[in-house]
Amino acid sequence: MLKHMKRTSLMLDDNLLEEIRALAQQEGRTLKDQIQLILREGIRNMPSAEKKNFKLKLPRTMGKLISEVDISNRDQLFNIFDQKSK
């Protein structure tokens, strides 16, 4: 069964491209196969978002939570956090 593969262009630094070409030649792979292998390994080794701890710091005024914040209003949230960071 043949898979349809999309073509794309990559803008790579000249030095990086030469390193990948040399590695592909050493490993007996095509440049395309070497780039795919590097990308797959990179994706596989990326840290999972679930592993990262995330703590939401809610805006406070005088130690009390601001209860009149519409969390669906992005601009209001940005303004509150910008004021907090000053």
C-alpha positions in Angstrom: 0.0 0.0 0.0 1.4 3.3 -1.0 1.0 6.3 1.2 0.6 9.8 -0.3 3.4 12.0 0.9 3.2 15.7 0.8 6.2 17.7 -0.5 7.5 20.6 1.5 10.4 22.9 1.5 12.7 23.4 4.5 14.9 26.4 5.0 18.1 24.9 6.6 21.3 26.6 7.5 24.0 25.6 5.0 26.2 24.1 7.8 23.3 22.1 9.2 22.4 20.7 5.8 26.0 19.6 5.2 26.0 17.8 8.6 22.8 16.0 7.7 24.2 15.1 4.3 27.4 13.7 5.8 25.4 11.7 8.4 23.1 10.3 5.7 26.1 9.2 3.6 27.8 7.6 6.7 24.6 5.8 7.5 23.8 4.8 3.9 20.6 6.7 3.8 19.1 9.2 1.4 19.0 12.8 2.6 15.2 12.6 2.7 15.3 9.5 4.9 17.9 11.0 7.2 15.8 14.2 7.7 12.7 12.1 8.4 14.6 10.0 10.9 16.0 13.1 12.7 12.5 14.7 12.8 10.8 11.5 14.1 13.5 11.0 16.9 13.2 14.7 17.8 9.4 14.5 18.1 9.6 11.2 20.0 12.0 12.7 22.5 10.2 15.9 23.1 8.9 16.4 26.7 5.2 15.8 27.0 3.1 18.8 28.0 1.5 16.5 30.6 4.8 16.1 32.4 5.3 19.9 32.8 3.8 21.4 36.0 1.7 24.4 35.4 0.5 26.7 38.1 -2.0 29.4 37.3 -1.4 32.6 39.3 -4.7 34.3 39.7 -4.8 38.1 39.9 -5.2 39.5 43.4 -5.8 42.9 44.8 -4.8 43.5 48.4 -4.5 39.8 48.9 -8.0 39.0 47.7 -8.8 37.3 44.4 -10.3 39.6 41.8 -13.7 38.0 41.3 -15.0 40.4 38.6 -12.7 39.1 35.9 -14.2 37.7 32.7 -11.7 35.0 31.9 -13.0 34.8 28.3 -11.9 38.4 27.8 -8.3 38.1 26.7 -7.6 41.8 26.7 -8.9 42.3 30.2 -6.7 39.4 31.4 -3.6 40.8 29.7 -4.3 44.2 31.3 -4.6 42.7 34.8 -1.4 40.7 34.4 0.5 43.6 32.9 -0.5 45.8 35.9 0.6 43.0 38.3 4.0 42.8 36.7 4.7 46.5 37.1 
